[in-house]
Amino acid sequence: MKAADRGRLDLDSQECKGCGLCVEACPPKVLQLASYLNRYGYHPVTYRGEGCTGCGICFFACPEPGAIVVWRMKPEAARPLAA
């Protein structure tokens, strides 16, 4: 069983220039460059779907302001509800 995400990412594919700095910087390796192109002709970053720790390293590695926003989740929000 994988641990619940501790962070949430807001990725703006139109701001991303596809440099890949965030992909390389991400410790849990949950980012990848998309196979499609954005309106500027770049492959934007996408989230693989699970595993974000909310560390924010991708945000600090990104040279484009507004391309990545990292939200840290409260611990109780990250835990599944009791059945």
Secondary structure by P-SEA (a helix, b strand, c coil): ccccccccccccccccccccccccccccccbbbbccccccccbbbbbccccccccccccccccccccbbbbbbcccccccccc
